[in-house]
Amino acid sequence: MRAVPPVTVDDLERLAARTWRGLEEQPHGGWLLRAGGGFTGRANSALVVGEPAGDLTTAVADVTRWYRDRGLRPCAAVPTPGSGAADEAFAAAGWSRDEDNLVLTAALRPWVTAAADVPVTLAAEPDEAWLAGYRYRGAALPPAAETVLRRAERPLFASVRLDEPPAPLAAVARGVLADGWLVISAVTVADAHRRRGLATRVMSALATDALDRGGHSCLLQVAASNGPALALYARLGFTEHHRYHYRWAPAEG
């Protein structure tokens, strides 16, 4: 089995950013400012990789102003290791720190699952059923979500239907192939269909497609507190590449 190729934290973060983009993006030196209508931290945070334009104190002020001008609470995604000085600058400006998120990688392969006989539909566009099936942080999607989800090069939307409409989909996931890396996100299994291998099944379908198109590795991002997801991904052979966390500016007023 092919091993995951070596890649730096900065390069992997830049690659992942291409697969989940804001509606507006602007470079700030090596940093990338992203705004996406408030839907997800990834699409609404400054990606802190490389050096900013100017010194760190000025950069923090620039980031603050950029997000305030767009009606968003300023946020920065800070990968570790590698961004310690920037993290200290945000902390010195009073920005709070969220929990760690893990960036996991594995060699790409169609994972074995107990639900291997369950058909998966792969589509280039998310239909209404898929959008309803993706429960971001347990809630329905905001208006900006569909545009953010589409905003990548050739995204694929996987779904499993076990019951006839109007019953909801049993499972959904999204995948984007970039430079041989399959970046999987939005893995959601309906409560009534958990513990049946459906998360692995939709991931496997996306992996099979990516392998057919020359893919070699897979990347996932998951909160450090999400124990069930971490246990699943460990069983599938994923290991930690690095971590990142969000810094949030103090609320106005």
N, C-alpha and C positions, 0 to 999 in steps of 0.2 A: 504494500500500500504506500502511495506517495506521501511523503512527510509535508507538513505545512512549511512553506518557504520562510526564511527569516525576513522580518520586516520591522522597521522602527515604529515606535509609538506614534510619532508625528505622521509618518506616511500612512499608517493604518487609519488614523483618525481622519486624515484628509480623504482617504478612499471612502470611508463610511459616510462622510459628509456629502459625498456626491450621490449617495443612494437615499438620503432623507434630507431634503432641502427646504429652506425657507421660501416664502413667496418673494422675498427681497433679500439680496445678498450683496455685501460690500466688503472688499478687502481692507484691512487696516494693517499695513505691513504684512507680516506672515499670518496674522490673525484673520478670522473671517466672521463678520457680523451678519447675523441671520434673523429675519423677522417673518413669522408665519401666522399672523392672526391669533397668537396665543396658544396654538395647538402644538403641544409637546415641547419639552425643554430643548430637544435637539434642533428644532426648527426656529427657536426663539432665543438663542443664546449666542454669545461671542465664543467661537471656537479658539481656544488659547493654545496655539501651536506655533513654534517659531518665535520671532521677535516682532513686536508691534512697531508701528510707525511712531518713533519718538520714545521718550523714557516712559517707564511703567506708571508713574504718577499721572502723567499726561494721558496715557492710554486709558487708564481707569476712568478718568474724567470724560474722555471722548466716548467711551462705551456707554457711560451713564447717560450722556446727552443724547446719543443716537437712539437709544431705546425710549427715553422719555419723550423724544420728539414723535415717536410712533405710538404713544399711548400704552407702552408695555413696561412692566417692571424690569429694570436692567438685570441681565443674567449672563453669567459666563460659565462655559463648560471647560473644566480644568483637568487635563489628563495628568496622571502620575504613573511613573516618575517623569521628570523632565520640565515641569512647569512650576517648580517650587518658588522661584522669585516672584513670578506673576501672582501666585496664590497668596503670598505674603502681602503683596501690594493691595490686592482686593480686601484681605483681612484688615489691613491697616486703615482702609477707607470705610470700615464698618460693615462690609458685606458678610452675610451669614453663610454657613456651609451646610449643604445637604448631605445625605448619606452617600456612600460609595456606590457606583455602578460598575459592574465587572464587564470587561470586553473579553469574550471567550472565543477561541478558535479551535478548529478541528480540520483534519483532512476530509475532503468532500467525498461522500459515498451515500448511496441510498440506504438509510438506516432500517434495520429489521424492526418490524412492528407486529404486534398481535392483530392489528387491523389491516394487514397487507392486502386483504381481498376487498377492502372498502374503496370504491372509486373516488378519485379526486379530480375535480374540474380545475383547469388552469386557464385563466382569462387575462387578457391585456388590460382590461378595464374593471374597476370594482362596480358591480351592480348594487341595487338597493339592498338586496339580501345580504351581500358581503358587508356592506357598510353597517347594516344593522347587527351583523354577527360580530364585528370587531368592537369590543367593549374596552375603550381606553380608560384605564384606571376605574373600571366598573361602571362607566357612565356612557350615555349616548354621545355621538360625535358632534362637535361644534361645526358651524358653517364652513370654516376654512379647511376642515379635515380632508375632504375629497380632493381638493386641489393640491394640498401637500402630498397626499398619498400618490397622486399621479405624477408628481414633479420629480422624475428621475428618468434615466435612459432604460426603456423597455422593462418597466416593473411587471411582475406577474402576481396575480391574485389567486391563491389556492383556496378551494372550498370543498367541504364535504356535506352532502345533504342525505340524511337518513329518513326524514319524514317529509311527506308531501306538503307543499305550500298550503296555507300560510304559516305553517310551522317554521321556526327559524332554522338556519343552518346549524349543523352540529359542530363544525370547526372551520376556522379560516386562518390564513397566514399570508404574508407578503414577502416576495423575494426579488432582489435586484442583483444581477451579475455585473461586476466591475473589475476589469483586469484579472479575471480568473477567480475572483472572490465572490462567493454567494453570500450576500448580507440578508439575513432573515429577520423579519420583524413582525409585529402585530399578531403573534401566535395567540389564538383565543379558542377555547373549547367551551361550548355551552354547558351550563351547570348539569343539565340532565344527561350529558354524555361524557362526563369525566371518567378517568381511570379505564379507558377502553383503547388507549394507544393512538388516539386521533391526532394529538399534537405531533407525535412522531410521524404519523402517516402523512400529514400535509407537508412537513419538513422533508420527508423522503421524496415526495413528488416533485418538490422544488429542486431538490438535489439531483434527481435523475435528469431533469431538464437541463440544469446547469452543467452536468457532466457531458451531456450530449453537445453542449456549446463550448466545450473546452475548459470548463471550470476545474479548479484543483483544490480549493479550500473554502471554508465556511466561517462566517463571523456572526456572533450574536452579542447583544448588549442586554444585561439583566441587572436589576437592583440587587444589592448584596443581601437585602432582607427577604428576598423571594426564595425561601427554602425549597418549596416543591419544584420550581423551575430549575434551580441549580442542581438538585438531585437528578432530575431528568437529563439535563445536559451533560452531567458527569457520566451517567450511564452510557450516553451516546459518544463519549470520547472527547468531549470539549475540555480544554484546560484554560486557565487564566493567562491572558497575554499582558494586560495592564488594567488599570482602573481610571475612572474619572469621577468627578463630582461637580455639582453646580454651586456657584456662588451667587447670592442674590443681594442686590443693593437694598439698603433700608427703604422701607415704604415712605412715600412722600406724606408730609403733613403730620 
